[in-house]
Amino acid sequence: MNLQKIGVKFFLEKGGELPLGSFIPVFHRWIQEDRLEGMLVDVTEYTHVFQGPGVLLIANEANYGVDETDGKRGFLYTQKRTPEKSQEDHLKTAFRRALKACSLLEKEPEAAGKVKFAVHHLQVFVNDRLEAPHGSQSLGQLEEALQPFLTWLYGGEKYLLLHEKDPQRRTGFEIKFEKSPSMETLLKQLGSN
Amino acid sequence: MTTQNKSWKTELQDAMPADWAREIDDFETQIGLNKQGKIEPRVFAETRLRRGAYGQRYDNGHRNDGKQIRHLKYPNDGLWKGPDTHWDAPGMQRIKFPWGGMTADQLDTMADLAEEYSDGIGHITTRQDFQLHFIHVEDTPDIMRRLAAVGITTREACGNSVRNVTACPLAGVCRTEAFDVTPYSKAIFKFMLGHPDAQDFGRKFKIAFSGCAHEACGLVNMHDMGFIGKKVTEGGKEKRVFDVYVGGGLGPVPYNAKLLFENHPVEEMLPVTQAVARVYGRLGEKKIRGMARIKFLVAKLGIEEFRKLVVAERKILTPDPRWTSLIDQYIKEEEKPAHKAENLRASSLPKGFLDWKKTNVYQQPQYGYVSVYIKVPLGDLTSTQLRVLAGMARKYVKETVRTTVEQNLLFRWVSEADLPALFQELQAIGLSASGANTISDITSCPGTDTCKLGISASRGLTRELSGRLDQMMADLPEEVKNLKIKISGCPNSCGQHHISDLGFYGVSRKSGSYTVPHFQLVLGGQWKNNGGAYGLAVAAVPSKRIPETVKRLTDKFVKERQKDEAFQSFVARIGKVEIKNLLSDLMVIPSHDAEPSLFTDWGDVREYTIADIGKGECAGEIVAPSEFSLTSAESKAFEAQVELDKKNYKAAVDLAYESMIFSAEGVVRSRNREWVGSPEATVAEFRKGFFDTGEFVKHVNNTQFAAYLFKAQENRLANPNPDEAHRRVEEAQLFLEAVHSYIANAAPSPAALLSK
């Protein structure tokens, strides 16, 4: 299975009311201080747009951002270019980068105590309609790839998969765990400090 | 997800027109050859530009991160997609929508592409195009294939070619048009796309269509070539004709289009366009980009001589059956409504509906039908919004959607009875804001957000101003509501600042060792009459004080307006001196410590710089001799405008010349603080020490600004006409802005000069 160009979004548990503009200085600082993996290029903002991509940190092969699609704020990491790695690594890389950014964001002065991500509530999709056209076959294959990965990452905790029903949207799932390890534990499992 | 060797090329091979598919394959081959170093970066740049694949800010690998100039380490360091343009740097893909027409499938495709390759946003431009940002050049062939599969080509979206053909979005549903210009704009797009006579231009060539002269419509006056539809009666028969214009254009110095042919038969539209293209291709400037638009050729030859050349060229053209067949073909394509005409039922209308209807709904001449303007903030649509709009287009209007030059969307042929439901569906995706085409519906170019040439944050200012004005809308007097604001990030006028009531373009000013983002206020422009008059710069105000500038001007207008007086007339009556006095305190830059927010731009927390030059240590308030020269240059440039307003054209031209001399003196004194010389000696010193060495051009990225000075020195214009005087005054202002940029970028600091 050629699973690539992964998108991962962790929804917010707390912090939905914080103005989107608050994240602009944070992202600029991350570029100044090279805080994230990958080559960071620029910050762009769509605070004027209804339920849009919000504020983004554009990296060479992916976008990081505080996203508001469907009115659900969360941290979204979307790969646009294919990383040259194995399938498992694609998922691992995407989760590690997304979670690392969430973890950093919770500690930033603009967000500390105000923003908390729900690591038990997330969305995963394939950002590639050629490789993963919407349909039961793609959904089945994605589920097949996700299952062992999520079991490994979340230590076998039970979860619910809700597949994306809109055929125009990208193939993906909303995932809800009954219980979840902490963000630190997940990052440790992914090999990130 | 498992199929091997799956590609968009094979998936879509039957969905694309064969010739378009072949062109895209060729482009992909050129990408491969460029990667192998087999194509010169300069040649590849023009190749990709002609496919709409544009550069974007920071693609030279340098970005000010707020603390330092950061070298961006793109993966394939040493691989280029143009001169000084990194291969892996994000770029912009421009997508042409001729006459602004869009189908539902095209909206859906834009949604998919924005998600997969860009940042989730499709952006409507000021010329009815779409743009996607942060695109990798290697993704562009697949983007083009997916567009081609829904009938869109990006060919000639950029580069020295015939760009998107624009037309009044109301064409065919307008109450005052002579006739529907849509079929003609379709024919010219089809005819000129890739036409052999349009492949050797020195610069781009933009065409526009209007159905009536008095409205804004297609903004023919500011286009390289334009057509205004009319009807005349000949031998008792009504006949369609065009007034054909040529040589208009905005850019740093705007030119009014000249009437090439009056009452020209519509059947002659394509051959005359071909003849114009051949004359321009043969005689237009090729070497100096800043002088290569057709407006310079028309001004140089004069419209009479240009007309003679076109007539002669027309006579020797080999007849082409498409001259008439294309028009015949497209005239048969009639738009049909999705639903039958029904009146609006007045009961249980949704909240906010009536306010929205007042500003966003246009009554068509066809009974029972209206057109709906969808106000799109900054022209940005999310993928979700694009998909819902596609569904609405299928449901309500049989896909008769158009983009507008004010960066909105227009749904045509809406049955009045559908309006409440349509409004509610727009509400659900946050696109039901009222105020389309009012003061809060501001047009803006990308500016410093993504444009390589941006000086100030035009989008940031637009976001701020629109937000404030939207909140005040209910309390604004009617005469203020109807004003237009247009904003560009630099003098190049992509935001069309010259033709609005209140125009702004980005500039910068030096304050000690800091650089401060500013906007030049432009007044006197006219939106109506196809962009009938161009405004002039009045005063440079720090970016963060523009909202206060707008407030003071509109308050004064409301208070002192004479009965039914238009804003343009009001500005002319009270004069620029009074306006400048009104704003004089706003123009004073305080110290950094006193007001630090002034030293950052809208929506950007980084300390402001231009051209990514880092700020030095604050050297206190040392004033260099060059700064005195620039103050004098500012003063003379303003006096020139005052004389221009008084119609004292000779005085205006002389003052503009003096301003240029002071500006040049400022440059010379930046290196030689003792410099004193006659105007001739100053120009010679400037040329020798700063222009011939490439020093000045290197820091202002353009040869044309210095060319303005040399032209003024060579031709002092003893008897200038109004157009010539207007241009000379504009050129003096632009040369001054370029000198400000040079001083900010390249000149030694005052402290360094003093220590010498």
HADDOCK unambig.tbl for C-alpha pairs under 7 A between the chains (distance, minus, plus):
assign (segid A and resid 1 and name CA) (segid B and resid 1 and name CA) 6.31 0.50 0.50
assign (segid A and resid 1 and name CA) (segid B and resid 2 and name CA) 4.80 0.50 0.50
assign (segid A and resid 2 and name CA) (segid B and resid 1 and name CA) 5.98 0.50 0.50
assign (segid A and resid 2 and name CA) (segid B and resid 2 and name CA) 5.50 0.50 0.50
assign (segid A and resid 3 and name CA) (segid B and resid 1 and name CA) 6.91 0.50 0.50
assign (segid A and resid 25 and name CA) (segid B and resid 605 and name CA) 6.03 0.50 0.50
assign (segid A and resid 28 and name CA) (segid B and resid 65 and name CA) 6.98 0.50 0.50
assign (segid A and resid 32 and name CA) (segid B and resid 65 and name CA) 5.84 0.50 0.50
assign (segid A and resid 48 and name CA) (segid B and resid 377 and name CA) 6.66 0.50 0.50
assign (segid A and resid 48 and name CA) (segid B and resid 463 and name CA) 6.78 0.50 0.50
assign (segid A and resid 49 and name CA) (segid B and resid 377 and name CA) 6.95 0.50 0.50
assign (segid A and resid 50 and name CA) (segid B and resid 429 and name CA) 6.93 0.50 0.50
assign (segid A and resid 50 and name CA) (segid B and resid 430 and name CA) 5.43 0.50 0.50
assign (segid A and resid 52 and name CA) (segid B and resid 382 and name CA) 5.79 0.50 0.50
assign (segid A and resid 53 and name CA) (segid B and resid 120 and name CA) 6.36 0.50 0.50
assign (segid A and resid 80 and name CA) (segid B and resid 116 and name CA) 6.31 0.50 0.50
assign (segid A and resid 80 and name CA) (segid B and resid 117 and name CA) 5.81 0.50 0.50
assign (segid A and resid 127 and name CA) (segid B and resid 116 and name CA) 5.58 0.50 0.50
assign (segid A and resid 128 and name CA) (segid B and resid 116 and name CA) 6.32 0.50 0.50
assign (segid A and resid 130 and name CA) (segid B and resid 8 and name CA) 6.90 0.50 0.50
assign (segid A and resid 131 and name CA) (segid B and resid 1 and name CA) 4.46 0.50 0.50
assign (segid A and resid 132 and name CA) (segid B and resid 1 and name CA) 4.83 0.50 0.50
assign (segid A and resid 138 and name CA) (segid B and resid 1 and name CA) 5.86 0.50 0.50
